[in-house]
Amino acid sequence: MNPKGRSKLPGFHKRSPAKRLEEISWRVKKPGFAVDLTIEKADAMIENAVGVFCLPLGIATNFMVNGVDLLVPMAVEEPSVIAAASNAARMARAGTGFLAEADPSVMVGQVEILDPTTGARERLEDSVDEIARIADATQPELVSLGGGMRTMAVRRDIGGPGRLVVHLYIDCLDAMGANMVNTIAEAVSHRLAEIAGGRAGLRILTNLADRRLARARCAIPFDGLDREGFRGKDVAVGVTAASDFAISDPYRAATHNKGIFNGIDPFLIACGNDWRAVEAGAHAFAARNGSYDPLATWRIEGSDLIGEVDPIKVAQGRTLDDESSIHFGLVPRAHRSLFAINELPDLAEKIQVAFFNIMEENDFQIKGFPVRLPLDTFIVATANPEDYTSRGRIITPLKDRFDVQIRTHYPRERKDEIQIMEQEARILSLDGLPTFVPDFIKEILAEITFQARRSQEINQHSGVSCRVSIRSYEAIVGSALRRSLKFSEDIVVPRITDIESTFPAIAGKMEMEYEAVDDNQADIIVNLAKQAIKVVFDTHFKLEDLSSITDAFENGVSAEIAQNQPSIDYLPAFNIIPGIKDAAATLVDPANPAEASAAIEFILEGLHLSNKINREVIENRMVYK
């Protein structure tokens, strides 16, 4: 990656190797690239070592993938490969750059079963859960990270009767996964043979990783293809003609795909990856239909040249209405899985009918094709009430097929609101600077939301979601963090004066009952905060227990606070105002200046809202007297 700038490095090819290395080392925060593979190290890596073989290592520039600038290392002996890659990336970034995506990292392990008995396939298909437990037991660390066996499939009569091949689908996460898959295949092979009533043959992964496909796309405007003597449109027509030639002729497709691997192999070699496995899988995929097809296609759309590496669209020029190029989407691939849909009414009614068919018939049909897939899927869906969103509805037959309907509601108790708030908030934190949010601050934030849900000035039809509390929590901690950094305090503790920082977050998540101007909306939110502080204050204190504090103010004591004031400035209040330290001790540790300042502000504001002391706002300061 290129964290210090873009991957466009003008004139990079004109610099000396030392200057290029200096530039790359600075950008990737590495001191340099060591070349220290000695014959002794080589001898420990392979058998019968007699020396080491070096390849030039270069950097392809200009790459932008999914909006991120990347510098691509390439180890290759052939001239012009890196220049061609950099030039192609330069042209691509004139449009969208490269847009890429990949399937989950599912590898396939094969277990050959010889001489199975009658009904073996059905018995094996019913044993998925048992086999998955055996498989996952061999890879506890992989499972703990979210990987493991996902499902399996049984292929029959491969090469003639008397042979079944079981495919184990293993999510290897970030690993290539060969060793893990081989270990799993070996571990489950004996049990598979027992279930099938046969004997285990070969058990090993396949490099035809058709469950781990990657796709990439770029759109190059015609004017990005302009060359001296050639119009960009003419270049685009020539490129698409060459692409069509590769689709129709395997001899051309072989060279077409070799050009693709001119870019892939040097990158894999530079990263120390198994380029042979990648090539084997890609070429097998290209030949999976009985002919050898190109792995990428080019076409013209409007005034753009569109290039795609898409395994679905490269099926020998077949269109997507061709039976042999059907791509099974999310629902069929969710066989024996949970399938969750957010906001079901947003789906078009004809798509809802498809879900109705799944729930009613337990299968999935593809219109126009003689394909019928058995499907065992547990469907979970969410939907807001129809009288709330007005964006769509759930068709009656589909609604009737859901076995259980769970109606949710906003939290009814403050403790539940707080739990959600703490769980969902994304708190900005710095190493070595802990954050402590006093319980009464959490209660006030939650109570503001509760007050809003009861307010006649807030549109209750639109609702006041938990996001009000969550975003308020994030905002108030951010305000406290800023103060802690400014005054070099050793802990982040929000105060009452930080609540004002939550108002923009609150305003964006509530709809007024009437067309309120900004000033009126601000006043409504301020009043909600005051009501919340008063409610929480009353749950923590009785006014008669704070009489010594109110007496001190009646006798002329005053206190000044501000959001932008160091915590240490609050501690003298413990010596000046009788009883306030004991009151603060019921909330926080009064020996900690940051916690003490938060408690002092809460007590003073609570007494003010209880009409026991006065408060005057002077610029950014509040004076209690």
C-alpha positions in Angstrom: 0.0 0.0 0.0 1.0 3.6 -0.3 0.0 5.3 2.9 1.8 8.6 2.2 0.3 9.5 -1.1 -1.1 8.3 -4.4 0.3 5.4 -6.4 0.9 7.8 -9.3 4.6 8.5 -9.2 5.4 10.6 -12.3 8.9 10.0 -13.7 9.5 7.0 -11.4 10.8 5.0 -14.4 13.4 7.6 -15.1 15.0 7.5 -11.6 18.0 5.4 -10.7 17.3 2.1 -8.8 18.7 3.6 -5.6 16.3 6.6 -5.9 13.3 4.4 -6.6 14.1 2.2 -3.6 14.5 5.3 -1.4 11.0 6.6 -2.6 9.3 3.2 -2.1 11.0 2.7 1.3 9.7 6.1 2.5 6.2 5.4 1.3 5.8 2.0 2.7 7.7 2.8 5.9 10.3 0.1 5.3 14.1 0.7 5.5 14.7 -1.2 2.3 14.5 -4.6 0.6 17.1 -7.1 1.9 18.5 -9.6 -0.6 20.1 -12.1 1.7 19.1 -15.6 0.5 22.3 -17.4 1.1 23.1 -20.9 -0.2 22.9 -22.1 3.5 19.3 -20.8 3.8 18.4 -22.2 0.4 19.7 -25.6 1.4 17.4 -25.5 4.4 14.4 -24.6 2.2 14.7 -27.2 -0.6 16.4 -30.5 -1.5 19.8 -30.8 -3.3 20.3 -27.0 -3.4 23.3 -25.9 -5.4 22.7 -22.1 -5.6 20.1 -19.3 -5.6 18.3 -17.8 -8.6 17.5 -14.1 -8.6 14.8 -12.2 -10.4 14.5 -8.5 -10.9 12.0 -7.0 -8.4 10.1 -3.9 -9.6 7.1 -1.8 -8.6 4.0 -1.3 -10.7 2.6 2.2 -10.2 -0.8 3.9 -10.8 -3.0 1.2 -9.3 -6.2 2.3 -7.7 -8.3 -0.7 -6.4 -11.7 0.0 -4.8 -10.7 3.6 -4.3 -7.4 2.8 -2.6 -4.0 3.6 -4.1 -1.6 0.6 -4.2 2.0 0.0 -5.2 2.3 -3.5 -6.6 5.6 -5.5 -6.2 6.4 -7.7 -9.3 9.3 -10.1 -9.7 9.8 -10.9 -13.4 12.5 -11.4 -15.9 10.6 -10.2 -19.0 11.0 -6.5 -20.0 7.9 -4.3 -20.5 5.6 -6.4 -18.2 5.8 -3.8 -15.3 5.6 -0.9 -17.8 2.5 -2.5 -19.4 0.9 -3.0 -16.0 1.6 0.5 -14.8 0.3 2.0 -18.1 -2.9 -0.1 -18.0 -3.4 1.0 -14.4 -2.9 4.6 -15.5 -5.6 4.3 -18.1 -8.0 2.5 -15.7 -7.7 5.2 -13.1 -8.9 7.7 -15.7 -12.3 6.0 -15.3 -13.2 4.0 -12.1 -9.9 2.5 -11.4 -10.2 -1.2 -10.7 -13.3 -2.4 -8.8 -12.7 -5.8 -7.3 -14.5 -8.3 -5.1 -13.9 -11.9 -4.0 -16.0 -14.8 -2.6 -15.4 -16.1 0.9 -12.1 -18.0 1.2 -13.6 -21.4 0.7 -11.3 -24.2 -0.5 -12.3 -27.6 -1.6 -11.0 -30.9 -0.3 -11.7 -34.1 -2.1 -12.2 -37.5 -0.6 -12.5 -40.4 -3.0 -14.8 -43.3 -1.9 -14.3 -46.5 -3.8 -16.9 -49.4 -4.0 -19.7 -47.6 -2.0 -22.8 -49.6 -1.2 -26.3 -48.8 -2.3 -27.7 -45.5 -0.8 -24.2 -44.2 0.0 -24.8 -40.8 -1.5 -27.9 -40.2 0.5 -26.3 -41.4 3.8 -23.3 -39.1 3.1 -25.5 -36.1 2.4 -27.3 -36.7 5.7 -24.0 -36.8 7.7 -22.9 -33.2 7.0 -23.1 -32.1 10.6 -21.2 -35.1 11.9 -18.4 -34.7 9.3 -18.2 -30.9 10.1 -17.6 -31.7 13.8 -14.8 -34.0 12.9 -13.3 -31.6 10.5 -13.5 -28.6 12.8 -12.0 -30.5 15.7 -8.7 -30.8 13.7 -8.5 -27.0 13.3 -9.6 -25.3 16.6 -7.7 -22.1 15.9 -9.2 -21.7 12.5 -12.7 -22.3 14.0 -12.0 -19.8 16.8 -11.3 -17.1 14.1 -14.5 -17.8 12.3 -13.4 -20.4 9.7 -13.9 -24.1 9.4 -16.0 -26.5 7.3 -19.1 -25.0 5.8 -20.8 -27.9 4.0 -20.0 -30.7 1.7 -21.3 -32.2 -1.6 -21.2 -35.7 -3.0 -20.4 -36.4 -6.7 -21.4 -39.7 -8.1 -20.0 -42.0 -10.8 -16.9 -40.0 -11.5 -15.1 -41.9 -14.2 -17.7 -44.6 -14.1 -19.7 -46.5 -11.4 -18.0 -47.6 -8.2 -16.6 -44.2 -7.2 -18.0 -41.3 -5.2 -16.1 -38.1 -4.6 -17.0 -36.1 -1.5 -16.2 -32.3 -1.7 -15.5 -30.7 1.7 -15.9 -26.9 1.6 -13.5 -25.3 4.1 -13.4 -21.6 4.8 -9.7 -21.0 5.3 -10.0 -17.2 6.0 -6.8 -15.5 5.0 -4.7 -18.7 4.4 -4.2 -20.4 1.1 -5.3 -23.4 3.1 -3.6 -26.4 1.4 -2.2 -28.0 4.6 -5.4 -27.3 6.5 -7.6 -28.8 3.8 -5.4 -31.9 3.4 -5.4 -32.4 7.2 -9.2 -32.2 7.3 -9.6 -34.5 4.3 -7.4 -37.1 5.9 -9.2 -36.8 9.3 -12.7 -37.4 7.9 -11.9 -39.9 5.2 -12.3 -43.0 7.4 -15.7 -42.0 8.7 -16.9 -41.1 5.2 -15.8 -44.5 4.0 -17.7 -46.2 6.9 -20.9 -44.2 6.2 -20.6 -45.1 2.4 -19.8 -48.7 3.1 -16.8 -48.4 0.9 -13.1 -47.6 1.3 -11.3 -44.3 1.2 -9.1 -43.5 -1.8 -7.3 -40.3 -2.5 -7.9 -37.4 0.0 -6.4 -34.1 -1.0 -7.4 -30.5 -1.9 -8.2 -29.5 -5.4 -6.6 -26.4 -6.9 -9.8 -25.8 -8.9 -11.1 -23.4 -6.2 -14.4 -22.6 -7.8 -15.9 -21.5 -4.5 -13.2 -18.9 -4.1 -13.6 -16.8 -7.2 -12.4 -13.2 -7.6 -13.8 -10.6 -9.9 -12.4 -7.3 -11.2 -13.7 -4.6 -13.5 -12.5 -1.4 -15.0 -14.1 1.3 -17.2 -11.7 3.2 -19.4 -13.1 6.3 -21.2 -12.3 6.5 -24.9 -10.3 9.6 -24.5 -8.0 7.7 -22.1 -7.1 5.4 -25.0 -6.2 8.2 -27.4 -2.7 7.6 -29.0 -0.8 9.4 -31.7 -2.4 8.3 -34.9 -5.2 6.4 -33.2 -8.5 7.6 -31.8 -9.5 6.1 -28.5 -12.7 4.7 -29.9 -10.8 2.8 -32.6 -8.4 1.4 -30.0 -11.5 0.2 -28.0 -13.0 -1.5 -31.0 -9.7 -3.3 -31.7 -9.5 -4.5 -28.1 -13.0 -5.9 -28.1 -12.3 -7.6 -31.4 -9.3 -9.3 -29.9 -11.5 -10.3 -26.9 -14.1 -11.8 -29.2 -11.4 -13.7 -31.1 -10.2 -15.3 -27.8 -13.8 -16.3 -27.0 -14.2 -18.2 -30.2 -10.7 -19.7 -30.5 -8.8 -21.7 -27.8 -5.5 -21.0 -29.5 -6.0 -17.3 -29.1 -7.5 -17.8 -25.6 -4.2 -19.5 -24.5 -2.2 -16.4 -25.4 -4.9 -14.1 -24.1 -4.7 -15.8 -20.7 -0.9 -15.8 -20.7 -1.1 -12.1 -20.9 -3.3 -12.0 -17.8 -0.7 -14.1 -15.9 2.0 -11.8 -17.1 0.6 -9.5 -14.4 -0.5 -12.1 -11.8 2.5 -14.4 -11.7 5.1 -11.7 -11.0 3.0 -10.4 -8.1 2.6 -13.9 -6.6 6.3 -14.6 -6.9 7.2 -11.2 -5.3 4.9 -12.1 -2.4 6.2 -15.6 -2.0 2.9 -17.2 -2.9 2.3 -20.5 -4.7 1.9 -19.2 -8.2 1.7 -22.8 -9.6 -1.4 -23.5 -7.6 -3.1 -20.3 -8.8 -2.2 -21.0 -12.5 -3.4 -24.6 -12.2 -6.7 -23.5 -10.8 -7.2 -20.7 -13.3 -6.4 -22.8 -16.3 -8.6 -25.7 -15.0 -11.4 -23.2 -14.6 -10.9 -21.8 -18.1 -11.4 -25.4 -19.4 -14.2 -26.5 -17.1 -16.8 -26.5 -20.0 -14.9 -28.8 -22.2 -13.2 -26.0 -24.2 -10.5 -23.5 -23.2 -12.0 -20.1 -22.6 -10.5 -16.6 -21.9 -10.5 -15.5 -18.2 -11.2 -11.9 -19.1 -13.5 -10.1 -21.6 -13.6 -6.6 -23.1 -16.7 -4.8 -24.4 -17.9 -1.3 -25.2 -20.5 0.4 -23.2 -21.4 3.9 -24.3 -18.1 5.8 -24.5 -16.2 3.4 -22.2 -14.1 0.3 -22.8 -15.2 -2.2 -20.1 -12.8 -4.9 -19.0 -13.9 -7.7 -16.7 -12.4 -10.7 -15.0 -15.7 -12.3 -14.2 -16.0 -16.1 -14.1 -19.7 -15.8 -14.9 -19.4 -13.8 -18.0 -16.4 -15.5 -19.6 -18.2 -18.8 -20.2 -17.1 -19.1 -23.8 -19.1 -16.1 -24.9 -22.3 -17.4 -23.4 -24.9 -14.9 -22.3 -26.4 -15.1 -18.9 -29.6 -16.7 -20.3 -27.5 -19.7 -21.3 -28.1 -22.6 -19.0 -24.4 -23.5 -18.7 -23.6 -20.1 -17.4 -26.1 -19.9 -14.6 -24.7 -18.3 -11.5 -26.4 -19.5 -8.3 -26.9 -16.5 -6.1 -27.1 -16.0 -2.4 -30.3 -17.9 -1.7 -29.4 -21.2 -3.4 -25.9 -21.0 -1.9 -27.6 -20.7 1.6 -28.5 -24.3 1.5 -28.6 -25.7 5.1 -27.9 -22.2 6.4 -29.5 -19.2 7.9 -30.6 -16.5 5.4 -31.3 -13.1 6.9 -33.1 -10.3 5.1 -33.2 -6.7 6.4 -36.3 -4.7 5.6 -38.2 -7.4 3.7 -40.9 -4.9 2.5 -38.2 -3.1 0.4 -38.0 -6.1 -1.9 -40.2 -6.0 -5.0 -43.3 -8.1 -4.7 -42.2 -10.5 -7.5 -39.0 -11.2 -5.4 -41.1 -11.8 -2.4 -43.0 -14.4 -4.4 -39.7 -16.2 -5.0 -39.2 -16.4 -1.2 -42.8 -17.6 -0.8 -41.9 -20.5 -3.2 -38.8 -21.3 -1.1 -40.8 -21.4 2.1 -43.8 -23.3 0.7 -42.1 -25.8 -1.6 -38.6 -25.9 -0.1 -37.0 -25.6 -3.5 -35.7 -22.9 -5.8 -36.6 -22.8 -9.5 -34.9 -20.7 -12.2 -37.4 -19.4 -14.7 -36.9 -20.8 -18.2 -34.5 -23.6 -17.2 -35.2 -27.3 -16.3 -33.5 -26.7 -13.0 -35.0 -27.5 -9.6 -32.7 -27.2 -6.6 -33.7 -28.7 -3.2 -33.2 -26.0 -0.6 -33.1 -26.3 3.1 -32.9 -22.7 4.4 -34.0 -21.0 7.6 -35.2 -17.5 6.7 -35.2 -14.6 9.1 -36.5 -11.2 8.1 -36.9 -7.8 9.6 -39.6 -5.2 8.8 -40.7 -2.0 10.2 -44.5 -1.5 10.7 -46.3 -0.7 7.5 -47.8 2.5 9.0 -44.2 3.7 9.7 -42.2 3.3 6.6 -44.8 3.4 3.8 -42.0 2.1 1.5 -43.6 -1.3 0.7 -45.4 -4.2 2.2 -45.0 -7.9 2.8 -47.3 -9.8 0.5 -50.0 -11.6 2.5 -49.1 -15.2 1.4 -45.5 -14.6 2.4 -46.4 -13.1 5.7 -48.5 -16.1 6.4 -45.6 -18.5 5.9 -43.5 -17.2 8.7 -43.8 -19.5 11.6 -43.0 -16.9 14.3 -43.4 -13.1 14.4 -41.5 -11.2 17.1 -42.6 -7.6 17.7 -39.8 -5.5 19.1 -40.0 -2.2 20.9 -37.7 0.5 22.2 -36.2 -0.3 25.6 -38.7 0.2 28.4 -36.1 0.6 31.1 -33.2 2.9 31.3 -30.7 0.1 32.1 -31.6 -1.6 28.9 -31.0 1.6 26.9 -27.7 2.0 28.6 -26.7 -1.6 27.8 -27.5 -1.0 24.1 -25.7 2.3 24.1 -22.5 0.9 25.6 -22.6 -2.2 23.3 -23.1 -0.3 20.0 -21.1 3.0 20.6 -17.8 3.3 18.8 -15.7 5.1 21.2 -12.6 6.9 20.1 -9.7 5.9 22.4 -6.0 6.5 22.6 -3.4 4.1 23.9 -2.5 5.0 27.5 -5.5 7.3 28.0 -8.3 5.4 29.7 -12.0 6.5 29.5 -14.4 6.4 32.4 -18.0 7.4 32.0 -19.8 7.9 35.3 -23.1 6.0 35.7 -25.0 9.2 36.1 -23.8 10.5 32.8 -24.9 7.3 31.1 -28.3 7.6 32.9 -28.7 11.2 31.7 -28.0 10.3 28.1 -30.5 7.4 28.2 -33.0 9.6 29.9 -32.8 12.3 27.2 -33.9 9.7 24.8 -36.7 8.5 27.1 -37.9 12.1 27.5 -37.8 12.6 23.7 -40.0 9.5 23.3 -42.6 11.0 25.6 -42.4 14.6 24.3 -45.4 16.0 22.4 -43.0 18.2 20.5 -41.2 15.2 18.9 -42.9 13.2 16.1 -43.6 9.9 17.8 -44.8 8.4 14.5 -41.2 8.6 13.2 -39.9 7.4 16.6 -36.8 8.1 18.6 -34.4 5.2 18.1 -31.6 4.0 20.3 -29.2 5.7 17.9 -29.9 8.9 19.7 -28.4 7.5 22.9 -25.5 5.8 21.0 -24.4 8.8 19.0 -24.8 11.0 22.1 -22.5 8.7 24.0 -19.9 8.9 21.3 -20.2 12.7 21.1 -19.8 13.3 24.8 -16.8 11.0 25.1 -15.2 12.8 22.1 -15.7 16.2 23.8 -14.1 14.9 27.0 -11.2 13.4 25.1 -10.5 16.7 23.5 -10.4 18.4 26.9 -8.1 15.7 28.3 -5.7 16.1 25.5 -5.6 19.9 25.8 -4.8 19.8 29.5 -2.7 16.6 29.5 -5.0 14.8 31.9 -4.5 11.1 32.5 -8.1 10.0 32.1 -11.1 10.9 30.0 -14.3 11.6 32.0 -17.3 13.4 30.5 -19.1 16.1 32.5 -22.5 17.9 32.4 -20.9 20.7 30.4 -20.1 18.2 27.7 -23.7 17.4 27.1 -24.0 20.3 24.8 -21.7 18.5 22.4 -24.4 15.8 21.9 -27.0 18.3 20.7 -26.1 18.1 16.9 -26.2 14.3 17.1 -29.6 14.4 18.8 -31.0 17.0 16.3 -30.2 14.8 13.3 -32.1 11.8 14.7 -35.4 13.3 15.8 -38.2 14.8 13.7 -40.1 17.7 15.2 -43.9 17.5 15.4 -44.2 20.7 13.5 -42.0 22.7 11.1 -39.7 24.1 13.7 -37.0 26.7 13.0 -33.5 25.9 14.1 -33.7 28.0 17.3 -36.9 26.3 18.4 -35.4 22.8 17.8 -32.3 23.8 19.8 -34.6 25.0 22.7 -36.5 21.7 22.6 -33.3 19.6 22.9 -31.9 21.9 25.7 -35.2 21.4 27.6 -35.0 17.6 27.1 -31.5 17.6 28.6 -32.6 19.7 31.6 -35.5 17.3 32.3 -33.2 14.3 32.0 -30.6 15.8 34.4 -33.4 16.6 36.9 -34.9 13.1 36.7 -31.5 11.4 37.2 -30.5 13.9 40.0 -33.7 13.0 41.9 -32.8 9.3 41.7 -29.4 9.9 43.4 -30.1 12.6 45.9 -32.7 13.9 48.4 -32.7 17.7 48.7 -32.6 17.6 52.5 -29.4 15.7 52.4 -27.8 18.5 50.5 -28.9 21.3 52.7 -25.3 22.2 53.8 -24.5 22.9 50.1 -27.5 25.1 49.6 -26.9 26.9 52.9 -23.3 27.8 51.7 -24.7 29.4 48.5 -27.3 31.3 50.5 -24.4 32.6 52.6 -22.6 34.1 49.5 -20.5 31.1 48.1 -20.3 31.0 44.3 -18.8 28.5 41.9 -17.7 28.9 38.3 -17.5 26.0 35.8 -16.8 25.7 32.1 -16.5 22.9 29.6 -13.0 24.1 28.7 -11.7 24.1 32.2 -9.0 21.8 33.7 -10.3 19.2 36.2 -7.8 20.2 38.8 -9.5 23.6 39.1 -12.6 22.0 40.6 -10.9 20.4 43.7 -10.9 23.6 45.8 -14.7 23.3 45.9 -14.3 20.5 48.4 -12.8 22.9 50.9 -15.1 25.8 50.2 -18.5 24.2 49.9 -19.5 22.0 52.9 -20.9 18.6 52.1 -20.2 18.6 48.4 -17.3 16.2 48.8 -19.4 13.7 50.6 -22.1 14.0 48.0 -19.6 13.5 45.2 -18.2 10.4 46.9 -21.6 8.7 46.4 -21.1 9.0 42.7 -17.3 8.8 41.9 -13.9 8.7 43.5 -13.5 12.3 44.7 -9.7 11.9 44.8 -9.6 11.7 41.0 -9.8 15.3 39.7 -11.6 14.3 36.4 -14.2 12.2 38.2 -14.6 14.8 40.9 -15.2 17.6 38.4 -18.0 15.6 36.7 -19.7 14.9 40.0 -19.4 18.6 41.1 -21.0 19.8 37.9 -23.9 17.3 38.2 -24.6 18.3 41.8 -24.6 22.0 41.1 -26.8 21.7 38.0 -29.2 19.4 39.8 -29.6 21.9 42.6 -30.1 24.7 40.1 -32.8 22.7 38.3 -34.4 22.0 41.7 -34.6 25.8 42.2 -32.2 25.7 45.2 -29.3 27.8 43.7 -29.1 30.3 40.9 -27.1 30.0 37.7 -25.9 32.7 35.3 -24.4 32.0 31.9 -21.5 34.4 31.1 -20.1 33.7 27.6 -18.8 30.1 27.9 -18.9 29.9 31.6 -21.6 29.1 34.1 -21.6 30.8 37.5 -23.7 29.2 40.3 -24.5 31.5 43.3 
